[in-house]
Amino acid sequence: MTRREFSISLAGLAALPSLGVTLHAIVGARLPATLTIGIPLPDDKLEALWELRRYRTRESHSGALAEEFTGILGRAAIHPLSTTIDGPCFTYLIPFENLTARDRAWTSVNADPRWAGARARFQSYQFGLYRVA
């Protein structure tokens, strides 16, 4: 994904600059070095580790897969701050308390039998990790 495509996919998160929070990439070479989101964050999220994930599905009608995937994430205690579905692409912005919590959550997703079936329906994914500036 290009930086331009990525920026367009997150356009729904943009708001007034005075309300913005800038996230700086710590991992994710193909994703933007910084993200500015216009969502006021609670104080307990300012120290969070943020993960941006983008999945591309093989399916033209992806609504059912998006619902299924959201359920899988919820069972693993992953609660995205933002979810964008644009045709075959799903983009999630997910806060984690720290890297250990992130690893624990994704280990839970990978152990979920429903994920094994859903994973085959995705063509590709990308992710990046961010911290508040």
C-alpha positions as CSV (number, residue, x, y, z in Angstrom):
1,M,0.0,0.0,0.0
2,T,1.3,3.4,-0.8
3,R,1.4,6.3,1.7
4,R,-1.3,8.0,-0.3
5,E,-3.6,5.0,-0.3
6,F,-3.0,4.7,3.4
7,S,-3.8,8.4,4.1
8,I,-7.0,8.1,2.1
9,S,-8.1,5.0,4.0
10,L,-7.8,7.0,7.3
11,A,-9.4,10.2,6.0
12,G,-12.4,9.5,8.2
13,L,-10.3,9.8,11.3
14,A,-9.1,13.3,10.4
15,A,-10.7,16.3,12.3
16,L,-9.6,19.6,13.7
17,P,-5.8,19.8,14.2
18,S,-6.4,21.2,17.7
19,L,-8.0,17.9,18.7
20,G,-5.4,15.8,16.9
21,V,-3.0,13.4,18.4
22,T,0.2,12.5,16.4
23,L,1.4,8.9,16.4
24,H,4.9,8.1,15.4
25,A,5.9,4.8,13.8
26,I,8.2,2.5,15.7
27,V,7.7,-0.5,13.2
28,G,6.1,-0.6,9.7
29,A,8.4,0.5,6.9
30,R,5.6,0.6,4.2
31,L,3.2,2.6,6.3
32,P,3.4,6.4,7.1
33,A,6.0,7.5,9.6
34,T,3.4,9.6,11.4
35,L,-0.4,9.5,11.7
36,T,-2.5,12.4,13.0
37,I,-5.9,11.4,14.3
38,G,-8.6,13.8,15.3
39,I,-10.1,11.7,18.1
40,P,-9.6,13.0,21.6
41,L,-7.9,10.3,23.6
42,P,-8.5,9.5,27.2
43,D,-5.4,10.0,29.4
44,D,-5.0,6.2,29.9
45,K,-4.5,5.8,26.1
46,L,-1.8,8.4,25.7
47,E,0.9,5.9,26.7
48,A,-0.6,3.1,24.7
49,L,1.1,1.2,21.9
50,W,-1.0,1.7,18.8
51,E,-1.3,-0.8,16.0
52,L,-2.6,-0.1,12.5
53,R,-3.7,-3.2,10.6
54,R,-5.0,-3.3,7.0
55,Y,-6.4,-6.5,5.6
56,R,-7.4,-7.1,2.0
57,T,-9.9,-9.9,1.3
58,R,-10.5,-11.9,-1.8
59,E,-14.2,-11.4,-1.5
60,S,-16.2,-8.7,-3.3
61,H,-18.9,-8.6,-0.6
62,S,-16.9,-8.4,2.6
63,G,-19.5,-7.4,5.1
64,A,-20.0,-10.9,6.6
65,L,-16.2,-11.4,6.8
66,A,-15.9,-8.1,8.6
67,E,-18.5,-9.1,11.2
68,E,-16.8,-12.5,11.7
69,F,-13.4,-10.9,12.1
70,T,-14.7,-8.3,14.5
71,G,-16.1,-11.2,16.6
72,I,-12.8,-13.0,16.6
73,L,-11.0,-9.8,17.7
74,G,-13.5,-9.2,20.5
75,R,-13.0,-12.7,21.9
76,A,-9.2,-11.9,22.0
77,A,-9.9,-8.7,23.9
78,I,-8.9,-6.6,20.9
79,H,-11.1,-3.5,20.7
80,P,-10.2,-1.2,17.8
81,L,-10.6,2.5,18.3
82,S,-11.5,2.8,14.6
83,T,-12.6,0.4,11.9
84,T,-12.8,1.4,8.3
85,I,-14.2,-1.0,5.6
86,D,-13.6,0.1,2.1
87,G,-14.6,-2.5,-0.4
88,P,-12.3,-5.5,0.1
89,C,-10.1,-3.6,2.6
90,F,-10.5,-3.5,6.4
91,T,-8.4,-1.0,8.4
92,Y,-8.2,-1.1,12.2
93,L,-6.5,1.2,14.6
94,I,-6.0,-0.7,17.9
95,P,-4.7,0.5,21.2
96,F,-2.7,-1.9,23.4
97,E,-1.5,-1.2,26.9
98,N,2.0,-2.5,25.9
99,L,3.8,-4.9,23.7
100,T,3.1,-7.8,26.1
101,A,-0.6,-7.2,25.9
102,R,-0.4,-7.0,22.1
103,D,1.5,-10.3,21.9
104,R,-1.0,-12.0,24.2
105,A,-4.0,-10.7,22.2
106,W,-2.6,-11.8,18.8
107,T,-1.6,-15.2,20.3
108,S,-5.2,-15.6,21.3
109,V,-6.5,-14.7,17.8
110,N,-4.1,-17.2,16.2
111,A,-5.4,-19.9,18.6
112,D,-9.0,-19.2,17.7
113,P,-10.4,-22.0,15.4
114,R,-12.6,-19.5,13.7
115,W,-9.6,-17.5,12.7
116,A,-8.1,-20.5,10.9
117,G,-11.1,-20.5,8.6
118,A,-11.2,-16.7,8.2
119,R,-7.5,-16.3,7.6
120,A,-7.7,-18.2,4.3
121,R,-10.2,-15.6,3.1
122,F,-7.7,-12.7,3.3
123,Q,-5.4,-12.0,0.4
124,S,-2.9,-10.0,2.4
125,Y,-2.3,-7.8,5.5
126,Q,0.0,-5.0,6.7
127,F,0.6,-3.6,10.1
128,G,2.5,-0.9,11.8
129,L,3.2,0.0,15.5
130,Y,2.9,3.6,16.7
131,R,3.4,5.7,19.9
132,V,1.9,9.1,20.8
133,A,4.4,11.9,20.0
